[in-house]
């Protein structure tokens, strides 16, 4: 499985419009953070997107995306869905399924009502098939399992992704999966139980907004604590604001590991264009 971080920034994107802080004016390309999203490719060529932010077209061009078989939404905030119109080139031949919880799908359908209504000829619109889900979804050899988490008072989805079938005993590599938890402020006990046992996530990309606490997002430390408690061997912070440079966050992650004696683990900030393999 190949995971490409298309975007690693918070809802404003980095640089923030009108801001000349050190991070927004940085020349380090790692400090340019578009809205958070990941692209996942399976061993048989199947491909899926988790969230479609406002820069999706630019992200898709930069990553060389040629195929899309499904879209998995975490929630319907603007920075996670407002790129849905730009999936048009990938839905010309057949509609793209879009998966999410009931509230997310309802909000998406309201915001993009023109997709399902009658419109004038010309211009085009994406072909989307909304799917409310509560259990695993198969895209070729990839299995996407919704992972309920809290985003402040909102109930949203993270997604666990593995190479393996829904039914029956998965192959050995499917037991150690990839977990995407953006915009998370708490992991309910039921979700921790869901992720326990022999199907622990080997790799986690998790939202860490900044060093200071926030009401609706994990801080860096809280995010790494959560990743560690879930058994991650590798964890990458995403949905990052402009309070800290990539270099500063790398230093934070290094100190976190050293302070706890965590040999054999990797903790880093994600960045746009980062490619990971599992």
C-alpha positions as a Markdown table, in Angstrom:
| # | Residue | x | y | z |
|---|---|---|---|---|
| 1 | Unk | 0.0 | 0.0 | 0.0 |
| 2 | Unk | 1.2 | 3.5 | -0.9 |
| 3 | Unk | 0.0 | 6.6 | 1.0 |
| 4 | Unk | 0.6 | 10.1 | -0.4 |
| 5 | Unk | -0.1 | 13.0 | 1.9 |
| 6 | Unk | -1.7 | 15.5 | -0.5 |
| 7 | Unk | -2.1 | 18.2 | 2.1 |
| 8 | Unk | -1.0 | 18.6 | 5.8 |
| 9 | Unk | -2.4 | 22.0 | 6.7 |
| 10 | Unk | -5.3 | 23.2 | 8.9 |
| 11 | Unk | -8.4 | 24.9 | 7.6 |
| 12 | Unk | -6.7 | 28.2 | 6.6 |
| 13 | Unk | -4.0 | 26.5 | 4.6 |
| 14 | Unk | -0.4 | 27.7 | 5.0 |
| 15 | Unk | 0.6 | 30.4 | 4.2 |
| 16 | Unk | -2.5 | 32.0 | 5.7 |
| 17 | Unk | -3.9 | 34.8 | 3.5 |
| 18 | Unk | -2.7 | 38.1 | 4.7 |
| 19 | Unk | -0.2 | 36.7 | 7.2 |
| 20 | Unk | 3.5 | 37.4 | 7.2 |
| 21 | Unk | 4.5 | 35.4 | 10.3 |
| 22 | Unk | 7.8 | 33.4 | 10.1 |
| 23 | Unk | 6.1 | 30.2 | 9.0 |
| 24 | Unk | 3.8 | 31.8 | 6.4 |
| 25 | Unk | 6.8 | 33.7 | 4.9 |
| 26 | Unk | 9.2 | 30.7 | 5.2 |
| 27 | Unk | 11.2 | 29.6 | 2.1 |
| 28 | Unk | 11.1 | 25.9 | 3.3 |
| 29 | Unk | 8.8 | 24.0 | 1.0 |
| 30 | Unk | 7.8 | 21.8 | 4.0 |
| 31 | Unk | 6.1 | 24.9 | 5.5 |
| 32 | Unk | 3.7 | 25.2 | 2.5 |
| 33 | Unk | 0.7 | 23.2 | 3.8 |
| 34 | Unk | -2.5 | 22.8 | 1.7 |
| 35 | Unk | -5.7 | 21.4 | 3.3 |
| 36 | Unk | -5.4 | 17.9 | 4.8 |
| 37 | Unk | -6.0 | 14.9 | 2.6 |
| 38 | Unk | -4.4 | 11.6 | 1.7 |
| 39 | Unk | -4.4 | 9.5 | -1.5 |
| 40 | Unk | -4.1 | 5.7 | -1.1 |
| 41 | Unk | -3.0 | 3.1 | -3.7 |
| 42 | Unk | -3.4 | -0.6 | -3.4 |
| 43 | Unk | -1.1 | -3.3 | -4.7 |
| 44 | Unk | -3.5 | -4.0 | -7.6 |
| 45 | Unk | -3.7 | -0.4 | -8.7 |
| 46 | Unk | -6.9 | 0.5 | -6.9 |
| 47 | Unk | -6.9 | 4.1 | -5.6 |
| 48 | Unk | -9.0 | 6.1 | -3.1 |
| 49 | Unk | -9.0 | 9.5 | -1.6 |
| 50 | Unk | -9.7 | 10.5 | 2.1 |
| 51 | Unk | -11.2 | 14.0 | 2.0 |
| 52 | Unk | -11.3 | 16.4 | -0.9 |
| 53 | Unk | -10.1 | 19.8 | 0.3 |
| 54 | Unk | -10.2 | 23.1 | -1.7 |
| 55 | Unk | -6.8 | 22.5 | -3.3 |
| 56 | Unk | -7.6 | 19.0 | -4.6 |
| 57 | Unk | -7.1 | 19.9 | -8.3 |
| 58 | Unk | -3.7 | 21.3 | -7.5 |
| 59 | Unk | -2.8 | 18.4 | -5.2 |
| 60 | Unk | -3.9 | 15.8 | -7.9 |
| 61 | Unk | -1.8 | 17.5 | -10.5 |
| 62 | Unk | 1.2 | 17.7 | -8.2 |
| 63 | Unk | 0.9 | 14.0 | -7.2 |
| 64 | Unk | 0.2 | 12.8 | -10.8 |
| 65 | Unk | -3.1 | 11.2 | -9.8 |
| 66 | Unk | -4.6 | 9.3 | -12.8 |
| 67 | Unk | -7.2 | 7.1 | -11.1 |
| 68 | Unk | -9.8 | 7.3 | -8.4 |
| 69 | Unk | -12.1 | 4.5 | -7.3 |
| 70 | Unk | -13.8 | 6.0 | -4.2 |
| 71 | Unk | -13.8 | 8.9 | -1.8 |
| 72 | Unk | -13.9 | 8.5 | 2.0 |
| 73 | Unk | -14.9 | 11.5 | 4.0 |
| 74 | Unk | -14.0 | 12.2 | 7.7 |
| 75 | Unk | -16.6 | 15.0 | 8.0 |
| 76 | Unk | -18.2 | 17.8 | 6.0 |
| 77 | Unk | -16.2 | 20.9 | 7.1 |
| 78 | Unk | -15.2 | 23.1 | 4.1 |
| 79 | Unk | -11.5 | 22.2 | 4.3 |
| 80 | Unk | -12.4 | 18.5 | 3.8 |
| 81 | Unk | -15.1 | 18.5 | 1.1 |
| 82 | Unk | -14.9 | 21.7 | -0.9 |
| 83 | Unk | -12.7 | 20.1 | -3.6 |
| 84 | Unk | -15.4 | 17.5 | -4.5 |
| 85 | Unk | -16.3 | 19.4 | -7.8 |
| 86 | Unk | -12.8 | 18.9 | -8.9 |
| 87 | Unk | -13.1 | 15.1 | -9.1 |
| 88 | Unk | -15.0 | 15.5 | -12.3 |
| 89 | Unk | -12.2 | 14.1 | -14.5 |
| 90 | Unk | -12.2 | 10.9 | -12.4 |
| 91 | Unk | -16.0 | 10.4 | -12.7 |
| 92 | Unk | -16.5 | 10.8 | -16.4 |
| 93 | Unk | -16.9 | 7.1 | -17.2 |
| 94 | Unk | -18.7 | 6.0 | -14.0 |
| 95 | Unk | -20.0 | 7.6 | -10.8 |
| 96 | Unk | -17.6 | 7.8 | -7.8 |
| 97 | Unk | -18.9 | 6.4 | -4.5 |
| 98 | Unk | -18.5 | 8.9 | -1.6 |
| 99 | Unk | -18.6 | 7.3 | 1.9 |
| 100 | Unk | -19.2 | 8.9 | 5.2 |
| 101 | Unk | -21.5 | 8.9 | 8.3 |
| 102 | Unk | -25.1 | 10.0 | 8.0 |
| 103 | Unk | -24.5 | 13.6 | 9.0 |
| 104 | Unk | -21.5 | 14.0 | 6.7 |
| 105 | Unk | -23.3 | 12.7 | 3.7 |
| 106 | Unk | -26.4 | 14.8 | 4.4 |
| 107 | Unk | -24.3 | 18.0 | 4.6 |
| 108 | Unk | -22.4 | 17.1 | 1.5 |
| 109 | Unk | -25.6 | 16.6 | -0.5 |
| 110 | Unk | -27.0 | 19.9 | 0.7 |
| 111 | Unk | -23.8 | 21.8 | -0.1 |
| 112 | Unk | -23.5 | 20.2 | -3.5 |
| 113 | Unk | -27.2 | 20.1 | -4.4 |
| 114 | Unk | -26.5 | 20.9 | -8.0 |
| 115 | Unk | -24.8 | 17.6 | -8.5 |
| 116 | Unk | -28.2 | 15.8 | -8.1 |
| 117 | Unk | -30.4 | 18.5 | -9.4 |
| 118 | Unk | -31.2 | 19.5 | -13.0 |
| 119 | Unk | -28.7 | 22.1 | -14.3 |
| 120 | Unk | -28.1 | 23.8 | -17.6 |
| 121 | Unk | -26.1 | 22.0 | -20.3 |
| 122 | Unk | -22.4 | 22.6 | -20.4 |
| 123 | Unk | -19.8 | 23.0 | -17.7 |
| 124 | Unk | -20.3 | 19.5 | -16.3 |
| 125 | Unk | -20.5 | 18.3 | -12.8 |
| 126 | Unk | -19.1 | 15.3 | -10.9 |
| 127 | Unk | -20.9 | 12.0 | -10.9 |
| 128 | Unk | -21.1 | 11.0 | -7.2 |
| 129 | Unk | -22.9 | 8.2 | -5.4 |
| 130 | Unk | -23.4 | 9.1 | -1.7 |
| 131 | Unk | -23.0 | 6.1 | 0.6 |
| 132 | Unk | -23.9 | 6.2 | 4.3 |
| 133 | Unk | -21.7 | 3.6 | 6.0 |
| 134 | Unk | -21.2 | 2.1 | 9.4 |
| 135 | Unk | -19.0 | -0.9 | 8.5 |
| 136 | Unk | -16.1 | -1.9 | 6.3 |
| 137 | Unk | -16.0 | -1.0 | 2.6 |
| 138 | Unk | -14.0 | -2.9 | 0.0 |
| 139 | Unk | -12.2 | -1.1 | -2.9 |
| 140 | Unk | -10.5 | -3.9 | -4.8 |
| 141 | Unk | -8.0 | -5.4 | -2.3 |
| 142 | Unk | -8.2 | -2.4 | 0.0 |
| 143 | Unk | -10.5 | -2.5 | 3.1 |
| 144 | Unk | -11.7 | 0.8 | 4.6 |
| 145 | Unk | -13.1 | 0.6 | 8.1 |
| 146 | Unk | -14.8 | 3.6 | 9.6 |
| 147 | Unk | -13.3 | 4.6 | 13.0 |
| 148 | Unk | -15.6 | 6.9 | 15.1 |
| 149 | Unk | -13.8 | 9.7 | 16.9 |
| 150 | Unk | -14.7 | 13.1 | 18.4 |
| 151 | Unk | -14.0 | 16.5 | 16.8 |
| 152 | Unk | -15.1 | 18.7 | 19.6 |
| 153 | Unk | -18.8 | 17.9 | 20.0 |
| 154 | Unk | -19.0 | 16.4 | 16.5 |
| 155 | Unk | -19.0 | 12.6 | 15.8 |
| 156 | Unk | -16.8 | 12.1 | 12.8 |
| 157 | Unk | -14.9 | 9.3 | 11.1 |
| 158 | Unk | -11.3 | 8.3 | 11.0 |
| 159 | Unk | -10.5 | 5.5 | 8.5 |
| 160 | Unk | -8.5 | 2.4 | 9.0 |
| 161 | Unk | -7.1 | 1.0 | 5.7 |
| 162 | Unk | -5.6 | -2.4 | 5.1 |
| 163 | Unk | -4.8 | -4.7 | 2.2 |
| 164 | Unk | -7.1 | -7.7 | 2.8 |
| 165 | Unk | -10.7 | -8.9 | 2.6 |
| 166 | Unk | -13.6 | -8.0 | 4.8 |
| 167 | Unk | -14.6 | -11.6 | 5.4 |
| 168 | Unk | -12.4 | -14.3 | 6.8 |
| 169 | Unk | -9.0 | -14.2 | 8.4 |
| 170 | Unk | -6.9 | -11.4 | 6.8 |
| 171 | Unk | -3.4 | -12.0 | 5.6 |
| 172 | Unk | -0.6 | -11.2 | 8.0 |
| 173 | Unk | 0.1 | -7.7 | 6.5 |
| 174 | Unk | -3.6 | -6.7 | 6.9 |
| 175 | Unk | -3.4 | -7.2 | 10.6 |
| 176 | Unk | -1.1 | -4.2 | 10.8 |
| 177 | Unk | -3.0 | -1.4 | 9.1 |
| 178 | Unk | -2.8 | 2.3 | 8.3 |
| 179 | Unk | -4.9 | 4.6 | 10.4 |
| 180 | Unk | -5.9 | 8.2 | 9.4 |
| 181 | Unk | -7.3 | 10.3 | 12.2 |
| 182 | Unk | -7.5 | 14.0 | 11.3 |
| 183 | Unk | -9.4 | 16.7 | 13.3 |
| 184 | Unk | -9.5 | 14.4 | 16.3 |
| 185 | Unk | -9.9 | 15.7 | 19.9 |
| 186 | Unk | -10.8 | 12.4 | 21.6 |
| 187 | Unk | -10.9 | 8.7 | 20.9 |
| 188 | Unk | -13.9 | 7.0 | 22.5 |
| 189 | Unk | -13.4 | 3.8 | 24.5 |
| 190 | Unk | -15.4 | 1.8 | 22.0 |
| 191 | Unk | -13.1 | 2.9 | 19.2 |
| 192 | Unk | -10.0 | 2.0 | 21.3 |
| 193 | Unk | -11.5 | -1.4 | 21.7 |
| 194 | Unk | -12.1 | -1.7 | 18.0 |
| 195 | Unk | -8.5 | -0.9 | 17.3 |
| 196 | Unk | -7.1 | -3.3 | 20.0 |
| 197 | Unk | -5.9 | -6.9 | 19.6 |
| 198 | Unk | -3.9 | -8.2 | 16.8 |
| 199 | Unk | -5.2 | -5.7 | 14.3 |
| 200 | Unk | -3.3 | -2.7 | 15.6 |
| 201 | Unk | -2.3 | 0.1 | 13.3 |
| 202 | Unk | 1.4 | 0.0 | 12.3 |
| 203 | Unk | 1.2 | 3.5 | 10.7 |
| 204 | Unk | -0.9 | 6.4 | 11.9 |
| 205 | Unk | -1.4 | 9.9 | 10.4 |
| 206 | Unk | -3.0 | 11.9 | 13.1 |
| 207 | Unk | -4.2 | 15.5 | 13.5 |
| 208 | Unk | -2.0 | 17.6 | 15.7 |
| 209 | Unk | -2.8 | 21.3 | 15.3 |
| 210 | Unk | -0.2 | 23.0 | 17.5 |
| 211 | Unk | 1.7 | 22.7 | 20.8 |
| 212 | Unk | -1.0 | 24.5 | 22.8 |
| 213 | Unk | -4.2 | 22.7 | 23.7 |
| 214 | Unk | -7.3 | 23.3 | 21.5 |
| 215 | Unk | -11.0 | 22.5 | 22.1 |
| 216 | Unk | -11.6 | 20.6 | 19.0 |
| 217 | Unk | -8.1 | 19.2 | 18.0 |
| 218 | Unk | -5.3 | 17.3 | 19.6 |
| 219 | Unk | -2.2 | 19.2 | 20.4 |
| 220 | Unk | 1.1 | 17.7 | 19.2 |
| 221 | Unk | 1.7 | 15.9 | 22.5 |
| 222 | Unk | -1.9 | 14.7 | 22.7 |
| 223 | Unk | -1.7 | 13.3 | 19.2 |
| 224 | Unk | 1.5 | 11.5 | 19.8 |
| 225 | Unk | 0.2 | 10.1 | 23.1 |
| 226 | Unk | -2.8 | 8.8 | 21.3 |
| 227 | Unk | -0.7 | 7.2 | 18.5 |
| 228 | Unk | 1.5 | 5.6 | 21.0 |
| 229 | Unk | -1.5 | 4.2 | 23.0 |
| 230 | Unk | -2.8 | 2.7 | 19.9 |
| 231 | Unk | 0.4 | 0.8 | 19.2 |
| 232 | Unk | 1.8 | 2.8 | 16.3 |
| 233 | Unk | 5.3 | 2.1 | 15.1 |
| 234 | Unk | 5.2 | 5.2 | 12.9 |
| 235 | Unk | 3.2 | 8.3 | 13.4 |
| 236 | Unk | 2.9 | 11.5 | 11.4 |
| 237 | Unk | 1.3 | 14.7 | 12.5 |
| 238 | Unk | -1.1 | 16.5 | 10.1 |
| 239 | Unk | -3.7 | 19.3 | 10.0 |
| 240 | Unk | -0.9 | 21.6 | 11.3 |
| 241 | Unk | -1.4 | 25.4 | 11.8 |
| 242 | Unk | 1.1 | 28.2 | 11.1 |
| 243 | Unk | 2.3 | 28.5 | 14.7 |
| 244 | Unk | 5.3 | 26.1 | 14.2 |
| 245 | Unk | 7.7 | 25.5 | 11.4 |
| 246 | Unk | 8.4 | 22.0 | 10.0 |
| 247 | Unk | 11.8 | 22.1 | 11.6 |
| 248 | Unk | 10.4 | 23.0 | 15.0 |
| 249 | Unk | 7.9 | 20.2 | 14.9 |
| 250 | Unk | 10.6 | 17.7 | 13.9 |
| 251 | Unk | 12.5 | 18.8 | 17.0 |
| 252 | Unk | 9.4 | 18.4 | 19.2 |
| 253 | Unk | 8.9 | 14.8 | 17.9 |
| 254 | Unk | 12.6 | 14.0 | 18.5 |
| 255 | Unk | 12.4 | 15.3 | 22.0 |
| 256 | Unk | 9.2 | 13.3 | 22.6 |
| 257 | Unk | 10.8 | 10.1 | 21.6 |
| 258 | Unk | 14.0 | 10.7 | 23.5 |
| 259 | Unk | 12.2 | 11.7 | 26.7 |
| 260 | Unk | 10.3 | 8.4 | 26.7 |
| 261 | Unk | 13.1 | 6.2 | 25.4 |
| 262 | Unk | 11.1 | 5.2 | 22.4 |
| 263 | Unk | 13.7 | 3.3 | 20.3 |
| 264 | Unk | 12.3 | 1.7 | 17.2 |
| 265 | Unk | 9.5 | 4.2 | 16.7 |
| 266 | Unk | 9.3 | 7.1 | 14.2 |
| 267 | Unk | 7.4 | 10.3 | 14.9 |
| 268 | Unk | 7.4 | 13.2 | 12.4 |
| 269 | Unk | 5.4 | 16.0 | 11.1 |
| 270 | Unk | 3.8 | 15.1 | 7.8 |
| 271 | Unk | 4.3 | 17.4 | 4.8 |
| 272 | Unk | 2.6 | 17.9 | 1.4 |
| 273 | Unk | 3.9 | 15.3 | -1.0 |
| 274 | Unk | 5.1 | 12.9 | 1.6 |
| 275 | Unk | 5.0 | 9.3 | 0.4 |
| 276 | Unk | 4.7 | 6.4 | 2.8 |
| 277 | Unk | 4.6 | 2.6 | 2.2 |
| 278 | Unk | 3.1 | -0.2 | 4.2 |
